[in-house]
Amino acid sequence: MISRFSVNLIATVFLALLLSGQAFAGDENAVGSAACPRATTAWEQVANRDGVVIYNRTRAGSSLKEFKSVGLMDSPPSAVYAVLNDAKSYPSFMPYSAEVRILKQTDGAIVAYHRLALPLVDDRDYTLRSEHSKSSGPAGPVYHIHWKPANDLGPAQKPGVQRVKVCEGSWLLEPTGAGTTRATYLIYSDTGGAIPAVFANNASRVAIRKVFAAIRKEAHEPKYTSAKG
């Protein structure tokens, strides 16, 4: 039986990973690579709480689940996007984010190094390559945000810091009315280290709800509410 302590502990690792997503343009089916094969099962609803519906599915050759979550946010897509894309500010509001270094930035593309300081386990780190895109929807601009690992573009692994090699996913931000957003979130990640998949999969559900709560709160900060698409 998985204890509440175990789930909450591993959730702290996942929370930091899940909150660190930036952008890599594409649609939800683009999540996948040679190291992380595409899913082979259909989405199955596994939770509906705190205004977030969570689904998961299985990928071939992996015991870890891929998760999709859908929820409403009471801020416009431009504000939500501004929060997600503000990587350099993560240490000021993202739980466990200890360091973010922007290594390369061009028009629509970012390479950033992240280090996470976590309770009771080793720090985690990874480098992400991110891009973003925007399209026109019937109710206004739609933001497509995807990311994937790029550890080869970042610093070498440090002693005592666990390197995360799998962390990819997406956000789809769609306007739903007067200043609200329908957010669809996909994540497939391995925390690194000897953490059993059954713990990681259960902890993901806890962490995902915290992700939505954190972003909902941060999107009301003035520097994000003034953001334009």
C-alpha atoms as one frame of an Amber mdcrd trajectory, in Angstrom:
protein
   0.000   0.000   0.000   1.347   3.447  -0.911   1.458   5.749   2.114   0.273
   9.324   1.936   3.773  10.411   2.941   5.333   8.541   0.003   2.885  10.005
  -2.484   3.370  13.531  -1.178   7.158  13.160  -1.150   7.382  11.997  -4.746
   4.776  14.601  -5.661   7.234  17.293  -4.630   9.632  16.015  -7.266   6.929
  15.865  -9.899   5.546  19.247  -8.912   8.847  20.895  -9.637   9.211  19.055
 -12.936   5.650  19.687 -14.009   5.843  23.367 -13.192   8.964  23.828 -15.246
   7.360  23.335 -18.636   8.077  25.936 -21.265   7.377  25.686 -24.972   7.967
  23.392 -27.933   5.528  23.999 -30.750   3.208  21.286 -32.044   0.053  19.379
 -31.171  -0.520  16.935 -28.329   0.306  13.893 -30.471   3.764  15.277 -31.115
   4.877  14.299 -27.607   7.164  11.327 -28.151  10.685  10.426 -29.218  12.963
   7.481 -29.805  13.746   7.407 -26.069  10.122   8.003 -25.107   7.853   6.044
 -27.460   4.348   7.164 -28.308   1.373   5.997 -26.285  -0.353   2.801 -27.298
  -3.508   3.071 -25.201  -6.435   5.487 -25.176  -6.807   8.232 -22.578  -8.565
   7.075 -19.393 -10.029   9.505 -16.843  -8.453   8.924 -13.433  -9.410  12.008
 -11.406 -11.759  15.008 -11.346 -11.065  17.385  -8.482 -10.412  21.081  -7.826
 -11.644  21.987 -11.279  -9.115  19.749 -13.041  -9.962  16.561 -14.953  -6.974
  14.204 -15.218  -6.463  11.403 -17.736  -3.605   8.983 -18.283  -2.418   6.499
 -20.877   0.401   4.005 -21.280   3.373   4.252 -23.579   4.935   1.207 -25.172
   7.884  -0.135 -23.191   7.381   2.127 -20.167   5.834   1.609 -16.738   5.372
   5.378 -16.336   2.094   6.968 -17.362   1.602   9.942 -19.628  -0.909  12.395
 -18.169  -3.341  14.863 -19.706  -5.216  17.398 -17.585  -7.941  19.848 -18.537
  -9.120  22.735 -16.393 -10.403  26.295 -16.487  -8.358  29.289 -15.342  -9.934
  32.627 -14.455  -7.331  34.592 -16.413  -6.982  35.207 -20.157  -4.649  32.983
 -22.191  -2.141  35.821 -22.591  -1.651  36.013 -18.799  -1.423  32.240 -18.354
   1.060  32.034 -21.212   3.135  34.844 -19.716   3.431  32.897 -16.447   4.482
  29.687 -18.180   6.977  31.447 -20.415   8.652  33.447 -17.617  11.309  30.834
 -16.844  13.800  33.263 -15.324  11.272  34.131 -12.601  10.485  30.543 -11.602
  12.672  30.590  -8.463  10.514  33.415  -7.090   7.215  31.547  -7.280   7.632
  27.959  -8.469   8.007  25.481  -5.587  11.470  23.881  -5.402  12.859  25.883
  -8.322  16.344  26.831  -7.078  18.045  27.972 -10.268  17.091  28.813 -13.846
  19.661  29.952 -16.383  18.673  31.042 -19.873  21.444  29.610 -22.056  20.179
  30.709 -25.444  17.215  32.748 -26.594  16.091  33.655 -30.083  12.769  34.749
 -31.527  10.382  32.026 -30.367  12.999  29.649 -28.943  14.671  29.262 -25.536
  17.220  26.852 -24.092  17.200  26.967 -20.280  18.936  25.054 -17.499  16.852
  24.213 -14.397  17.951  22.972 -10.981  15.442  21.849  -8.379  16.101  21.796
  -4.617  13.928  19.059  -3.115  13.286  17.862   0.431  14.765  14.516   1.510
  16.112  13.608  -1.944  18.972  14.785  -4.137  18.558  17.916  -6.228  17.394
  17.339  -9.797  18.494  19.211 -12.890  17.888  19.263 -16.631  18.030  21.516
 -19.663  14.944  22.147 -21.802  14.648  23.429 -25.343  11.492  25.426 -25.836
   9.584  27.124 -28.611   6.073  28.537 -28.816   3.395  29.327 -31.336   0.123
  31.204 -31.478  -2.839  30.708 -33.765  -6.211  32.353 -34.267  -9.228  30.697
 -32.710 -12.921  31.577 -32.936 -12.782  33.331 -29.537  -9.299  34.844 -29.834
  -5.611  33.855 -29.803  -4.745  30.252 -28.925  -1.317  29.432 -27.459   0.454
  26.158 -28.213   3.275  25.434 -25.747   5.437  22.300 -25.852   8.847  21.376
 -24.470  11.405  18.579 -24.623  14.757  17.839 -22.937  18.012  19.213 -24.354
  20.595  18.133 -21.804  23.254  18.042 -24.513  22.898  21.821 -24.820  23.306
  22.467 -21.096  26.009  22.090 -18.447  27.533  18.737 -17.544  26.021  16.697
 -14.751  27.124  17.725 -11.260  28.065  15.400  -8.380  25.169  14.972  -5.988
  22.583  16.235  -8.495  20.342  13.713 -10.263  20.036  14.390 -13.994  16.476
  14.117 -15.351  16.527  12.721 -18.867  12.809  12.486 -19.621  10.645  15.587
 -19.263   8.393  16.469 -22.175   4.872  17.739 -22.554   2.643  20.577 -23.658
   0.141  23.265 -22.801  -2.756  24.306 -25.007  -4.345  27.586 -23.877  -7.709
  28.451 -25.412  -9.945  31.437 -24.626 -13.344  30.396 -23.312 -15.121  33.665
 -22.623 -14.641  36.875 -20.687 -11.043  36.624 -19.549 -10.949  32.875 -18.943
  -8.833  30.049 -20.338  -9.359  26.374 -21.025  -5.956  24.847 -20.315  -4.995
  21.398 -21.576  -1.787  20.053 -20.114   0.216  16.960 -21.115   3.240  15.625
 -19.228   5.483  12.592 -19.511   8.408  12.690 -17.092  10.768  10.514 -15.116
  11.965  11.995 -11.823  15.281  10.195 -12.075  16.734   7.952  -9.394  15.320
   4.749  -7.977  11.710   5.868  -7.538   9.186   3.084  -8.237   6.842   3.835
 -11.133   3.774   3.083  -8.993   4.782   5.900  -6.608   5.555   8.272  -9.455
   2.269   7.629 -11.235   0.169   8.220  -8.112   2.178  11.291  -7.137   1.631
  12.810 -10.569  -2.088  13.243  -9.862  -1.328  15.166  -6.662   1.277  17.338
  -8.351  -0.864  18.199 -11.386  -3.579  19.769  -9.222  -0.899  21.848  -7.480
   0.405  22.955 -10.869  -2.987  24.351 -11.848  -3.427  26.020  -8.449  -0.015
  27.705  -8.631  -0.515  29.002 -12.158  -4.058  30.218 -11.432  -2.716  32.269
  -8.531   0.352  33.652 -10.309  -1.604  34.691 -13.407  -3.326  37.399 -11.313
  -0.017  39.196 -10.655   0.021  42.645 -12.353   3.057  41.900 -14.520   1.143
  39.019 -16.113  -2.324  40.549 -16.274  -0.910  43.331 -18.420   0.642  40.889
 -20.877  -0.585  41.131 -24.452  -0.719  38.339 -27.002
